[in-house]
Amino acid sequence: MKPRKKFRSFCTTCRFSCWPRVCPRPTSTDICDTDTSDTDTSDTDTSDTDTSDTDTSDTDTSDTDTSDTDTSDTDTSDTDTSDTDTSDTDTSDTDTSDTDTSDTDTCDTDTCDRIPPPTMTTSTTTPAAEGRGAEARTESTDMLRIAVPNKGSLSETAAQMLLEAGYTGRRDPRDLVVADPRNGVEFFYLRPRDIATYVGSGALDVGITGRDLLLDSHSPAREIASLDFGDSTFRFAGPAGRFTTLSDMAGLRVATSYPGLVEKFLAGHGVSVDLVTLDGAVESAVQLGVADAVADVVSTGSTLRKAGLEIFGPVILESTAVLISSENENPGVATLLRRLQGVLVARQYVLVDYDVPLDKLDAACRLASGIESPTVSSLRDPDWVAVRVMIPRVDTNHVMDALYELGARAILVSTIHNARL
């Protein structure tokens, strides 16, 4: 019979054949020196031994003479060898891969000795890891929570302002919560009308909303800074020629999207009306017979005029975007406010550099005095100096013209990206 393939033995430690699955393939030094090519193993091949009727679990092989037998790679755990004489048989290279060796320990082979048993890794949580998790949760609760408008006229400008202030905004407009761990803040994108309620309740620390929305909500949140965008004016309007003063509306229906704001204003003037609350398109209320007059945001008045209405009475409110805060104390609020003010300064001012004769320096400084004082540097020509100064952006061209007429040259204007004053 043709001998089976060599160099395979079964390891009960790793539970795999030593090769080619897990263990490295044996090298030439591992090959047994015994040449079994001429060995007659026809009587020693136990791979096909019939053990179906033999119970080997309790087989006593203590009387078997195997003193001269080299069985280092042979597994005979399930083979009845009580009548088999293997004293002169060398079975070191016998393939017993088909023999049941589940109860036999054969890990004394050379190949198995070189291969460490596989290490089982178990996922455990160490006290240090638990501590880090608790610390992370604590840091999350200590983050400054900022409410940002998710839509409307304030949304885009507020997001851009925060980006210029160094914060990370949302990339997907569907995101409602965005964390910025580097700056220690967390943004919540909410409806502009709801922001004052969330901040006033203490659920959020600060928020960006309109002054009109803050006053209309009756929230305990307080305004801490004006952000100089989203300006709007609130006025009363009615059919042309019907109203001239506030008292003309007494007892009539007034439609508005800001009932709290309008009610407080009219109460201060001693006028009582029947308020009709609408969510939008207030200018259509009179035409549809829902109200006698309206109170709404006015920009140019063109929308009201198209609806056949005209403005009357005093201004209800001059509104703008504001930063509001709750009663909670958070050190991150001061940092946020400082950054936003830096953005405002950068938008409102520019840097002007120019060269001017030394004898005209005082006159030039009177034209543009700067925030505190201009920066003056000497030039190679002792009769000239270089000046750098911050001026309001709206005055840029007027100041440049005046400096040039005075004798200044090389006048350059630079945009400020951010500032701290």
C-alpha positions, 0 to 999 in steps of 0.5 A, a space after each residue: 500500500 502506498 504510504 500516506 502523506 507525511 509531516 502531519 500530526 494533530 495537536 489537541 492544544 490548538 485543535 487544528 492540524 499542525 499544517 497547513 491551517 494554523 501551524 507553520 509548515 515543518 522545515 527540512 530539519 523536522 523531517 524524520 530521518 527514518 526512511 519508510 519508503 520500503 517499510 511494509 506498513 500494510 499491517 500497521 496502518 490503523 487508519 482503517 482499523 474497524 473499531 465499530 464494535 470495540 469499546 476503547 474508552 476503558 481499554 486496558 493496554 497496560 499489558 501491551 508490549 510496546 517497549 521497542 515501538 516508536 509511536 510519537 506521532 501515532 494515535 491509537 487511542 481508539 484502536 484495540 491493540 491488545 492482540 497487535 504486536 508492534 514491537 518491531 514496527 516503526 510507525 513514526 511517520 504513519 498517517 493516523 489523521 483518520 483516527 479518533 484522537 479526541 481523548 488522547 494527548 499527543 502534544 509531545 511532537 516536535 512540531 507542536 512544541 514549537 507552536 504556542 497555543 492560541 491566545 483567547 482575547 476577552 473584552 473586559 472593562 478595566 477600572 481605568 477605562 470605566 474612569 475614562 468613560 465617566 470622565 468623558 460623560 462629565 466633559 459632555 455635560 460641562 460643554 457649553 450648549 448653544 441654540 442656533 436657528 435651524 431655518 429662517 432669515 437668522 439661520 444662515 448668518 448665525 451659522 456663518 458668524 459661528 464659523 468665523 468665530 472658530 466653531 465647527 458647524 453642521 455639514 448636513 442641514 438635517 443634523 439637529 445636534 452637533 458637538 464641537 469637543 475642541 471648543 467645548 461646545 455643543 450646538 442644538 439646531 432649533 426653530 427660532 421661535 422655540 430658542 428663547 423657551 429652551 434657553 429660559 428653562 435652563 435646558 440650554 445655556 445660550 442661544 441666538 435668536 431675534 429680539 422680537 422672538 425673545 420678548 414675545 416668548 415671555 421667557 426669563 432668558 436675558 439678552 447679553 449682546 446684540 449681534 448686528 444682523 437680522 434687523 427688522 421693524 414692527 409696525 401697525 398697518 390697516 386699510 388706507 385712510 382708516 387708521 391714524 392713531 392707536 386709539 382707532 383700533 380699540 375693540 377691533 381685531 388685530 392679526 399678528 404673529 407676535 401676540 405677546 409682544 403686541 399685547 404688551 405694547 398696546 397695554 402700555 398705551 392703554 389700548 385694548 384689542 382682540 388679537 388674532 394669532 396667525 403663523 404667517 402671511 398676516 397681510 392677507 388677514 384684512 383682505 380675507 376678513 379675519 382682522 381689521 388691522 395687522 401688526 407685522 415686520 416691515 422692511 420696505 412696506 412694499 408687501 403691505 402696499 400690495 395688500 392694500 394696507 398702509 403703515 400707521 402709528 408708532 414703531 412697535 419694536 426695532 429688532 435684531 439678532 441677539 445672544 441670549 443666556 439662561 441663569 446658569 453660570 458657564 465659563 464658556 459663555 464669556 469665551 463665546 461672547 468674546 469670539 462673537 465680538 471679535 467677528 463683529 469688530 472684523 466686520 465693522 473695521 478695516 486696517 489702513 496702511 499709508 506713508 506720510 511726510 513727518 511734518 504732516 503726521 499730526 494732521 493725518 492722525 486727526 483724520 484717522 485716530 484709530 481705536 486707541 492710537 495709530 501705529 507709527 514706524 520710521 522709514 529709511 527716509 527720515 522725512 517720512 513715516 509709515 502709519 497703520 490704523 483701524 477705521 470704520 469700514 463705512 468710512 474707508 473711501 472718505 478717509 483714503 481721499 482725505 489722506 491722499 489730499 493731505 499728502 499721504 501715499 501708498 494707501 492700502 486697505 486690508 480686511 480684518 478676519 478676526 480681532 480681540 479689542 
